[in-house]
Each structure stands twice: as C-alpha cells, then as structure tokens.
Amino acid sequence: MDIRITFEDIFEIESDGLVFFSDNALLDEGSNSLIENAGERVLLPLSKVQGVATGDVKLIPGFDLKQLYIFLTVLPEDIESKLNQKLFKDSFKKIIELSKEYNLESIAINLNYLKERYGEYYIDCLNRVLRSDDYKFEDLIVFLCG
C-alpha cells in the first residue's frame, strides 16, 4: 500500500482514500472544505457517524472526491502522555487495518494541516509511527506528493 504524504491540497492527490483530521464532532472549520469538495451528499454519512472518539477512525464514502473513501480521525490535542501517544499511534494503525479490509492500495495524508493544527512535533511522531517495527512486515511505501 502507498501512503501519499503531501503539503499541498489533499483533495487533489490521486489515492483510494484520504485521511481527514477533525475534531470529535466533525464540525470544525476544516469540515467546510470537506463538504465543498466531497459535495453535500457527505453530510448524511457525517451525521450518521455522530462524531469520532479521539484516536478512533471512521470510514465514509468519498462521493465527489478523487478518492473513494474518507478516513475520519481525531488526534489527541497533545501527545505528551503515554496514553495520548498510544491514541496517536493507534489511529494510524486503524487506518492501515481499514485500508487492508477495503483493499485500498493508496491513502493520502495532509501534513500541512497536521502541522498547522497540531504542530511540527506531530509530523515527527507520524514519521516514527510509520517507521516503527509495527509495520516491519507490511508492504508500505511512503512518499511525498505535490
């Protein structure tokens, strides 16, 4: 599976799924860009999900996007504690597991949003997670798009 990391517009990256970071209610200011790009049909699955717990991942259709699916996830506001570090790591593990379950070959992650919302340290943590021994036997290819 390809993990396509970008600092560009996440909605312009060719992939089977995109990772969309949000708040627990899925109604932060970034949700407007999701609705504008995926179309108003995305509102129904968003309302059915009724929020996402921190560290969890939900999968919804991509509708008008170039991507087939949207991974909705909420990261902890800080990753200082062991618990929050585990929630952070688990969210990406769940994304990989769902990708396998749905036979997705590629996912896109927006580092620019991750950096702006959470800070540079989160990018370093993501890098460590993807290079960890947990994925040693996975067929993961990570590359920068854009």
C-alpha positions in Angstrom: 0.0 0.0 0.0 1.1 3.5 -0.8 0.9 6.3 1.8 1.0 9.6 -0.1 2.0 12.4 2.1 1.5 16.0 0.9 1.8 19.6 1.9 -0.5 20.5 -1.0 -4.3 20.3 -1.4 -5.2 16.9 -0.1 -8.3 16.8 -2.4 -6.0 16.9 -5.5 -4.0 13.8 -4.6 -4.8 10.7 -6.5 -5.4 7.9 -4.0 -8.1 5.4 -2.9 -8.6 7.2 0.4 -7.7 10.4 2.2 -7.1 10.9 5.9 -9.2 13.8 7.2 -8.3 15.2 10.6 -11.2 16.7 12.5 -12.5 17.5 16.0 -14.7 15.0 17.8 -17.9 16.4 16.5 -16.6 16.5 12.9 -17.7 20.2 12.7 -14.5 22.1 12.9 -13.7 24.8 10.3 -11.9 22.2 8.1 -15.2 20.3 7.6 -16.3 23.1 5.3 -13.5 22.2 2.8 -14.6 18.5 3.1 -18.2 19.4 2.3 -17.2 21.8 -0.5 -15.0 19.1 -2.2 -17.0 15.9 -1.5 -20.4 17.5 -2.1 -23.4 17.8 0.1 -24.1 14.1 0.0 -21.2 13.7 2.5 -23.5 15.4 5.1 -25.6 12.3 5.6 -22.7 9.9 6.5 -21.2 12.6 8.7 -24.4 12.9 10.6 -24.8 9.2 10.9 -21.2 8.9 12.3 -22.2 11.3 15.1 -18.6 12.2 15.9 -15.4 10.3 16.3 -13.6 9.5 19.5 -10.0 10.6 19.9 -7.7 8.0 18.5 -10.5 6.3 16.6 -11.1 6.2 12.8 -14.4 6.0 10.8 -14.6 5.4 7.1 -17.2 7.1 4.9 -17.6 7.3 1.1 -15.7 10.0 -0.9 -18.6 11.0 -3.1 -17.4 13.8 -5.4 -13.7 13.4 -4.4 -11.0 11.8 -6.4 -10.7 9.4 -3.5 -13.2 6.5 -2.9 -13.1 6.9 0.9 -12.5 9.4 3.6 -10.9 8.2 6.9 -12.2 10.5 9.6 -9.9 10.6 12.6 -9.4 12.7 15.7 -5.9 13.1 17.1 -5.2 13.9 20.7 -4.6 17.7 21.3 -1.2 16.8 22.8 1.0 13.8 22.7 2.9 14.3 25.9 1.4 11.5 27.9 1.8 7.8 27.2 -1.9 7.4 26.7 -2.1 10.1 24.1 0.9 8.7 22.3 -0.8 5.4 22.2 -4.0 7.0 20.8 -2.0 8.8 18.1 -0.3 5.5 17.1 -3.5 3.5 17.3 -5.3 5.9 14.9 -2.8 5.3 12.2 -2.8 1.5 12.9 -6.6 1.6 12.4 -6.2 3.5 9.1 -3.8 0.8 7.8 -6.2 -2.0 9.0 -9.2 -0.4 7.4 -7.2 0.1 4.2 -6.5 -3.6 4.1 -10.1 -4.5 4.9 -11.3 -2.5 2.0 -8.5 -3.5 -0.3 -7.3 0.1 -0.8 -3.9 0.5 -2.5 -3.2 4.1 -1.5 -4.1 6.7 1.1 -3.2 10.4 1.2 -2.3 12.4 4.4 -2.1 16.2 4.5 1.0 17.2 6.5 0.3 20.9 6.1 -2.9 20.6 8.0 -1.3 18.3 10.6 1.5 20.9 11.1 -0.9 23.9 11.2 -3.4 22.4 13.6 -1.2 20.3 15.9 2.4 21.4 15.3 5.7 20.1 13.8 6.1 17.6 16.5 3.1 15.6 15.2 4.8 15.2 11.8 7.9 13.8 13.6 5.7 11.4 15.5 3.9 10.3 12.4 7.3 9.6 10.8 8.3 7.5 13.8 5.0 5.6 13.7 5.3 4.7 10.0 8.9 3.6 10.5 8.2 1.6 13.6 8.6 -2.2 13.9 4.8 -2.5 13.9 4.9 -2.1 10.1 8.1 -4.0 9.5 6.4 -6.8 7.7 3.9 -4.6 5.9 4.2 -3.7 2.3 4.1 0.1 2.9 5.6 2.7 0.6 5.6 6.2 1.9 6.3 9.1 -0.5 5.9 12.8 -0.7 3.4 14.1 -3.3 2.8 17.6 -4.6 
